[in-house]
Amino acid sequence: MAKSYKEDFIAAQQRLAHNPAEALSTIRVETVQARGLASEARLRDFRLVLDEPEAFGGSDRGPSPVELVLAALGAAQEITYRLYADTLGIPLRSVSVRLEGRIDHRGFFAVKDGVRPGFRDVRAVVAIDSPASAEDIDRLKATVDRHCPVLDILRNVTPVQVGVQQTNSALAPAAAPAGRAA
């Protein structure tokens, strides 16, 4: 039998209700351009290669950043469906998501002014295997739509600040050989 996440979910709810200071966290990710257009993302103890398809100048060594946005939404939907189905007592054998995002590449490549470089729209279909009633599935969907973090990020404006910190490695002093002081 599959694990139920209801107890873990309720314990987390109670912990956060009694200790609101624990509710706010900062998620940190670092990316470094590795080779060509490929980047390596460092997320906790994980490493993930992102790249562009060859048609856009990449070497296709990994998914593109916009593909990862869709993957993040799909995975977040599945996680949120699982957690809330268990918590609400709605039987759920499996859940999967098929996503499509339409993007006009003229925006990224500065071919036409006024064309957004991001998605024009995103469509997702959540496939649920469940013996639950249509009413229970509607209630589950409404709950997931209210609480899925990635869906919220995509549907609502999130303030984003991007700064630049310039270095000039050509002007930096050469590293001292191993074993010698600089």
VOLOZA-714257 format. One record per atom (N, C-alpha, C, CB): residue in three letters; x, y, z. Coordinates in pm, whole numbers, plus 50000, padded with zeros to 5 digits. Atoms other than C-alpha are relative to their C-alpha. Glycine has a CB too. Layout:
N
AlaXYZ/...
***
This chain:
182
Met500844988150000/Met500005000050000/Met500885012550000/Met499055000050122/Ala499254987650010/Ala501215034949913/Ala499925007950130/Ala499475008549884/Lys499964991849878/Lys502215058550190/Lys498965011049993/Lys501415006150019/Ser500894988749988/Ser499625083550307/Ser500805011450063/Ser498744996650086/Tyr499264988449952/Tyr501005118350363/Tyr499175008550095/Tyr500455008449882/Lys500904992249916/Lys498085129950578/Lys500635003550134/Lys498714992450023/Glu499414997349868/Glu499895126450913/Glu501145010149991/Glu500524987050064/Asp498904990650018/Asp503015144250786/Asp499465014049970/Asp500934995449886/Phe500604987350039/Phe500855171650633/Phe499405007050122/Phe498924997849892/Ile500644994049881/Ile498845177450951/Ile501055004250102/Ile499014990050064/Ala498924996449907/Ala502015177351163/Ala500685013049955/Ala501054988650011/Ala499404987750052/Ala503525203950936/Ala499065011850019/Ala500364998449851/Gln500984989349978/Gln500325224650952/Gln500035004750144/Gln498584995249963/Gln500014996549858/Gln500325223451330/Gln501295006950042/Gln499774987650086/Arg498714994049966/Arg504035231151359/Arg500065014549951/Arg501174991849939/Leu499954986550056/Leu503685261551131/Leu498975009350066/Leu499764999549850/Ala501004991849931/Ala500515273551306/Ala500505004550137/Ala498694992250016/His499494996749866/His502285272751644/His501345007349996/His500154987450082/Asn498684993550013/Asn505645285751517/Asn500065007549867/Asn501154989450009/Pro500044992850127/Pro504945311451244/Pro501375004249948/Pro499135012150013/Ala498664996050044/Ala508615321451237/Ala500654989349912/Ala500895002850120/Glu499475010950083/Glu509375287351082/Glu499404999849861/Glu499764986650068/Ala500745000750126/Ala506965293850795/Ala500755006549884/Ala498655006450015/Leu499314992750106/Leu509165317950599/Leu501384994149980/Leu500105015150034/Ser498675005350030/Ser512155302650427/Ser500515006349872/Ser499984984649988/Thr499354994950120/Thr514585313550160/Thr500564988149924/Thr501115010450033/Ile499515010950085/Ile515245289649875/Ile501135005749916/Ile498854993949910/Arg498834995150072/Arg518685293749723/Arg500404990349889/Arg501195002250098/Val499525007450115/Val519825282249381/Val501115008349938/Val498844997149896/Glu498914993150069/Glu523055290749203/Glu500164993549864/Glu501334999550082/Thr499725005450133/Thr523685287048832/Thr501335005549951/Thr498855003449901/Val498724996150057/Val526995288348650/Val500024995349855/Val501214994050082/Gln499925004250139/Gln527415288748275/Gln501214991049985/Gln500105012349903/Ala498975010350003/Ala529405257248209/Ala500754999949866/Ala499394986450026/Arg499375001250132/Arg530055254147836/Arg498975004149896/Arg500544985549974/Gly500954995350100/Gly528455272147544/Gly498825006450069/Gly499544988449909/Leu501204994949936/Leu524875279447642/Leu499554991450117/Leu498885001149899/Ala500375009049890/Ala524755251047895/Ala500385006250134/Ala500684986349983/Ser499774995349864/Ser524475260448261/Ser499854988350096/Ser499045011550038/Glu500215009849894/Glu524775240048577/Glu499315007150114/Glu501354993550046/Ala500734994649885/Ala522215247048847/Ala500394991850122/Ala498454999649977/Arg499685006549873/Arg523195239349204/Arg498875002850096/Arg501385005050057/Leu501184999149914/Leu520185232449423/Leu500214990450115/Leu498684996849921/Arg499655008349884/Arg520955219649772/Arg501174991049962/Arg498774991650048/Asp498915009250036/Asp523065188149705/Asp499854994749858/Asp500034988350097/Phe500275004950135/Phe521835184549347/Phe500685008849896/Phe498504999449973/Arg499464993050116/Arg523385194349015/Arg499124996649881/Arg501514996149973/Leu500885001850113/Leu521255199248707/Leu500545008049883/Leu498565004150035/Val499534993350120/Val522395207648354/Val498805005449923/Val500864990549913/Leu501014993650084/Leu520255231948155/Leu500695004449873/Leu499325012150073/Asp499414996350128/Asp520845239247790/Asp498895003749904/Asp500884988449943/Glu500954996950107/Glu519155251347477/Glu500114989449892/Glu500275014249942/Pro499935009250113/Pro518275229547180/Pro501015005149897/Pro498604998249935/Glu499034996250103/Glu520755229546893/Glu499455010649906/Glu500434987849921/Ala500624990250091/Ala518285249546680/Ala500145014350051/Ala498534996749981/Phe499854986749942/Phe518815278846920/Phe501435002550047/Phe499045001950115/Gly498604997749969/Gly522605275846950/Gly500554991850115/Gly500205014150031/Gly499545008249888/Gly522795251547241/Gly500564986749951/Gly498874997650098/Ser499495013450033/Ser524245216647256/Ser499034989150048/Ser501384997850064/Asp501075009349961/Asp521035200547390/Asp500464990150107/Asp499494992449879/Arg499495008649893/Arg522805186847701/Arg499024998450115/Arg501305005550053/Gly500995000849895/Gly519745191947918/Gly498775007849960/Gly500555005350132/Pro501204992450031/Pro516295207347931/Pro500295015050002/Pro498884996550099/Ser499844985550000/Ser515925244247858/Ser499345005950124/Ser499395006249870/Pro500634993749883/Pro514995268648134/Pro498475000749988/Pro500555013950018/Val501454999250012/Val511485273147992/Val499354986250011/Val499615006649868/Glu500525013649980/Glu511005235347978/Glu499964996650148/Glu500854989649924/Leu499995002549856/Leu511975234048345/Leu498875007350072/Leu501335004150059/Val501154993149941/Val509285259648425/Val498774991049988/Val499745013849929/Leu501135009050017/Leu506705235748278/Leu500144987650088/Leu499864995849853/Ala499775011749915/Ala508285206048457/Ala499755003350146/Ala501434994749981/Ala500234995949861/Ala508225225348785/Ala498515001150029/Ala500705013550029/Leu501444999049980/Leu504535232748740/Leu499374986150007/Leu499355008249886/Gly500565013549999/Gly503735196448657/Gly500314992750129/Gly500534992149883/Ala499615006949877/Ala505675182648953/Ala499315006250122/Ala501535000450018/Ala500664993449887/Ala504225208749191/Ala498524996450004/Ala500175015249990/Gln501415004250005/Gln500705200049075/Gln499854985950055/Gln499455000849856/Glu500085013949954/Glu501325162849131/Glu500204999050152/Glu501034991349928/Ile499725000149856/Ile502795168749477/Ile498805005650078/Ile501285008150032/Thr501104993649930/Thr499965192049577/Thr498744991449994/Thr499735013849942/Tyr501145009250010/Tyr497305168049447/Tyr500174988550099/Tyr499874994549857/Arg499795011549911/Arg498875139149640/Arg499795004150146/Arg501414994349981/Leu500104995849860/Leu499195158249968/Leu498565003250040/Leu500885012350024/Tyr501364996249964/Tyr495705172849960/Tyr499014988749984/Tyr499575011849917/Ala500905011750012/Ala494015141049836/Ala500094991750127/Ala500374991249875/Asp499835007849877/Asp495495122250132/Asp499395007250119/Asp501494997350026/Thr500484992349886/Thr494655150150375/Thr498475001250001/Thr500625013850000/Leu501464998650009/Leu491065154150250/Leu499294986449997/Leu499645007949876/Gly500605013250002/Gly490525116550243/Gly499414996349864/Gly498944999150105/Ile500475003050136/Ile490015115449866/Ile500944989649941/Ile499935013049910/Pro499125010450052/Pro491335082849720/Pro500625004349866/Pro499234986849984/Leu499274996050121/Leu493975089049454/Leu501044989249971/Leu500685014050017/Arg499055010650036/Arg495725059849284/Arg501255005849933/Arg499334989849906/Ser498864993750068/Ser497885081549060/Ser499585013649945/Ser500534990949885/Val500234986850060/Val498235116348920/Val501195002949909/Val499845011250110/Ser498964995750093/Ser500175129048619/Ser499515012649930/Ser500364988749897/Val500364987450064/Val500255161648428/Val500675000849863/Val500415012150089/Arg499474997350134/Arg500685169148058/Arg499905015049979/Arg499214991949887/Leu499964985550012/Leu501745205047989/Leu500485004449863/Leu500895006050107/Glu499534993550121/Glu502195227447689/Glu500085014950027/Glu499064997049878/Gly499874985549990/Gly503465262947680/Gly500315005449862/Gly501095004150103/Arg499744993850130/Arg503265284447370/Arg500905012150021/Arg498685004149928/Ile499024989249987/Ile506205307847324/Ile500355005049861/Ile501284995250077/Asp499624993850127/Asp507045332047044/Asp501475003950013/Asp499085012649967/His498554998049986/His510825330647004/His500485013349942/His500734988749932/Arg499594986950049/Arg510835364146825/Arg500265009750114/Arg498935005749907/Gly499764991349885/Gly510705380247170/Gly501404998550054/Gly498994997350109/Phe498655002649947/Phe513895363747299/Phe501075004549902/Phe500174985150031/Phe498994996750100/Phe515755369146972/Phe499875014449946/Phe499934990349886/Ala500154985850035/Ala514635405946948/Ala499685001949852/Ala501265007750036/Val500394999150140/Val513075400046607/Val498885010149982/Val499574986349947/Lys501154991050011/Lys509925420046677/Lys499725006650134/Lys498764992349951/Asp500324992649878/Asp509295447346934/Asp498594996550046/Asp500145015349977/Gly501325002549944/Gly506385441147167/Gly499654985450018/Gly498995006349916/Val500275014349983/Val506625403147157/Val500674995650130/Val500524991649878/Arg499465004849872/Arg507035388447504/Arg501004988749976/Arg498874995350094/Pro499075011250013/Pro510065365547544/Pro499534987650075/Pro501365004050049/Gly500495011349921/Gly508125343247784/Gly498794993449938/Gly499665004550141/Phe501175007250049/Phe505155320347750/Phe498845009449971/Phe499584989550101/Arg501264993150030/Arg502045333847581/Arg498904994250087/Arg499644998849850/Asp500965007049916/Asp500015307947765/Asp500544986250031/Asp498614999249932/Val499635013549957/Val500375274947944/Val498704992350019/Val500875000250132/Arg501165008849983/Arg497905246347928/Arg500484987250066/Arg499314997049864/Ala499675012349930/Ala497975216848162/Ala498744991550013/Ala500625002950141/Val501085009549976/Val495825185848186/Val500494990550108/Val499574992349868/Val499665008749888/Val495925167148516/Val499194987249983/Val499725006950139/Ala500665013150012/Ala495155130048477/Ala499974993650137/Ala500734990949896/Ile500195005549866/Ile493745115148795/Ile499364986249988/Ile499145009550087/Asp500615013249988/Asp493095078348861/Asp499444999150141/Asp501044988249970/Ser500654999649868/Ser490555078549142/Ser498574995049989/Ser500035014250058/Pro501405004049996/Pro487275061949235/Pro499105010650064/Pro499864987050075/Ala500764989649930/Ala486175094549403/Ala498915005749911/Ala500935011250047/Ser501094993650073/Ser483015113049303/Ser500525012449927/Ser498845003950097/Ala499664987850075/Ala483125141949056/Ala500065012050094/Ala498995002649887/Glu500024988949904/Glu482295165249346/Glu501295000250082/Glu498794998850094/Asp498745000649924/Asp485305153049546/Asp501185004449914/Asp500244985750054/Ile498904996050089/Ile487585157349244/Ile499955015149977/Ile499924992449865/Asp500134985450015/Asp486225192649190/Asp500515007250125/Asp498535003949974/Arg499534994149873/Arg486865200449559/Arg501524999050010/Arg499344992850121/Leu498555001949998/Leu490385186149530/Leu500675009849904/Leu500374985549962/Lys499424990850097/Lys491115206649215/Lys499985014250052/Lys499264999249866/Ala500104986449947/Ala489865238649379/Ala501035002350112/Ala498585002750054/Thr499024999049891/Thr492065231749683/Thr501415000849944/Thr499874987950096/Val498674999850062/Val495125224349468/Val500245013449932/Val500154988449899/Asp499844987250069/Asp494545255449258/Asp500285011450099/Asp498745003349919/Arg499754989749898/Arg494535276349580/Arg501374998650066/Arg498934999450107/His498815002349917/His497655260449732/His501264995549926/His499684989950101/Cys498815004350075/Cys500045249549453/Cys500955011949984/Cys499604994149859/Pro499104988550003/Pro503115272049491/Pro500455004149859/Pro501214997050083/Val499524996350134/Val504335270349130/Val498865005749916/Val500634987849929/Leu501154994250069/Leu500845276548993/Leu499825014550045/Leu498704991850027/Asp500104986349948/Asp500695307249219/Asp501085009049940/Asp500115000050152/Ile498904992150056/Ile504095319149094/Ile499715003949856/Ile501324992250007/Leu500284997250141/Leu502975316548733/Leu498765008649979/Leu499854987049925/Arg501254992550017/Arg499515331548783/Arg500075014250055/Arg498884992750067/Asn499954987149932/Asn500505361148999/Asn501355006649982/Asn499694998450148/Val498754992650012/Val503095388248970/Val500814998150128/Val499745015149973/Thr499075001449889/Thr506075380549193/Thr501095010549981/Thr500604985450008/Pro498924990250015/Pro508455409549257/Pro501354993049983/Pro500035009650122/Val498685005950028/Val511835400449110/Val500985011449979/Val499964990549873/Gln498944990250018/Gln514985421049143/Gln501224992649946/Gln500335007450135/Val498805006050059/Val517965412748923/Val501085010849999/Val499734994449855/Gly498874990849997/Gly521235430449000/Gly501164994249921/Gly500445003050145/Val498795004450070/Val524605428148830/Val501195003050087/Val500145006949861/Gln498754998149928/Gln527915423249005/Gln501124997049901/Gln500094990950130/Gln498975001750103/Gln530775428648763/Gln501344996550060/Gln500135012549917/Thr498615003249967/Thr534165412348794/Thr500795000549870/Thr500134986050069/Asn499145000350118/Asn537095413748558/Asn501164990850032/Asn500505014449960/Ser498995010049965/Ser539085381848594/Ser501315002449929/Ser499494986249969/Ala498754997250070/Ala541635394448342/Ala500905009250082/Ala499705006349863/Leu499214990849918/Leu542735420648596/Leu500364994250136/Leu499255012950019/Ala499745006149869/Ala542785397148897/Ala501434994750003/Ala498984988650031/Pro498635005449992/Pro546235387249027/Pro499964984849980/Pro500655003650138/Ala499915014550024/Ala547335352548923/Ala500074992850135/Ala501254996649914/Ala499975008049878/Ala546835325649185/Ala501414995250029/Ala499044988049990/Ala498675004749961/Ala549935316049378/Ala500054984849983/Ala500335004050148/Pro499885014550011/Pro551265280949311/Pro499744993550134/Pro501394996249948/Ala500315007449877/Ala550215254849565/Ala501234999350088/Ala499494985749968/Gly498905001249905/Gly552335255349878/Gly500785012950019/Gly500934989249957/Arg499294987349986/Arg553545291349834/Arg499025010950038/Arg500745003749869/Ala500834988749961/Ala552175322449994/Ala499965010049888/Ala500515006650128/Ala500154989950105/Ala550875349549766/Ala500685012850040/Ala498545002749970/
***
